C-alpha cells in the first residue's frame, strides 16, 4: 500500500485523492490547514478549508478561486479518500487534516497550539496511524506560561508607558496573534490601535463572528497618534521604520515564542519581549504526539531533527519531512518578505545555536 501523502516539488500530494495539503505552489486543488501564507498559497484553482476560516483565507488569497468548506468533524470523500478537518487551535479556522484510505489513516496537524484562545476553536485531539506534526518549538527550553500571566505583564508594561508618556507598540503577526493579544489585554487601560495589516484581519475575524474589543485604525495623515496612552498592535516589519514616528515617544515590545531565547530582545532592539506563541510548546508537542497513537511520526518545521531523534529514542518510528519553510532569516524580515507567521520562521544562526544547546 503506497503512502497516502508523498512529498513533491509542489508540496504534500495525495495521489489517491488527487489533491495537495498546504501546497507550496499553485495547484488544481488545495486543502489548506490555515490562512498563514506559508500554508495557503494564492493562485490555486480551488481550495478547501475549515468553515470558520473561510473569510480570513479569502482575505489572504483574494477574490476569484472558489473556497469549499467543511465543519470541524464533518467528512467527505474525494476520489475514494475520506477527508475530515479537526480544530488545530492555532488561529481562526486552523485545522488538522485527517485522511483515510484502504484502512490506513494519516493526520497532518499544520500549525497548532494547545493553550486556550478566545479568538479560535480549541485544539481537538485526533488519532491516526501516521502523524505529520509541526515542531516549531520542539526543544525542551520552550515552555509557555499561562495566558493570564502574560496578559497581566503586558497590561503592566502598557500602564508604565502611559505614566511615562510613551505609546506602547506591541509587535505581533497580523493574522491570529494580533487578534489574540487584543482579546487578552485589558481594554479599559486605554485605546487599542491596529496597523492596516492587522485591521484587515480584525475585520475578517469580526465578520466571522469573533468578538473583539474596540480596535481603531490609524487615521489618514495622522500625527502624534495615541497621545502616549494607546496600545498599538503592528506586524514585526514596522520595527525601526518611519511608521513608528506617527506615535511620538514609543516603547516597542515583541510578542513571540522566540522571546524565550537569551539575548533576542537585546539584539533586535526591543524594549520588552513577551513569550506568546500560537504554536504548541515542547510539552504540548509531546502530549499531542503521544495522544495521537500514531505508529509513525513525520516531523516538519522548526526543530525537526532534534524532535525526531528524541521520538526515536522513545521507541517511535520517527523521521523528518522536509519543507521549503526552514530558512534562517530573522522572523521579522521573513514575515515582511514572505508574509509568513513570524513564529514559524527559524531565526538567524546565533539564535538557533542558542536554542539548540539544550539536550532533548
Secondary structure, DSSP 8 states (H G I E B T S, - for coil): ---S-EEETTEEEETTTTEEES-SS--SEEE-S-SSTTT--TT-SEEEEEGGGHHHHHHHH-SSSEEEEE-TT-EEEETTEEEEEEE-SSSTT-EEEEEEETTEEEEE--S---S--TTS--------SEEEEEETT-STT-----HHHHHHHHHHHHHHHHHTT-EEEEE--TTTHHHHHHHHS-GGGS-EEE-HHHHHHHHHHHHTT------EE--TT--STTTTT-EEEE-GGGTTSGGGGGGSSEEEEEESGGGGSTTHHHHHT-SEEE---SS--HHHHHHHHHHTT-SEEEEEEESHHHHHHHHHHTT-EEEE---S----S-HHHHHHHH---GGGS---HHHHHHHHTS--
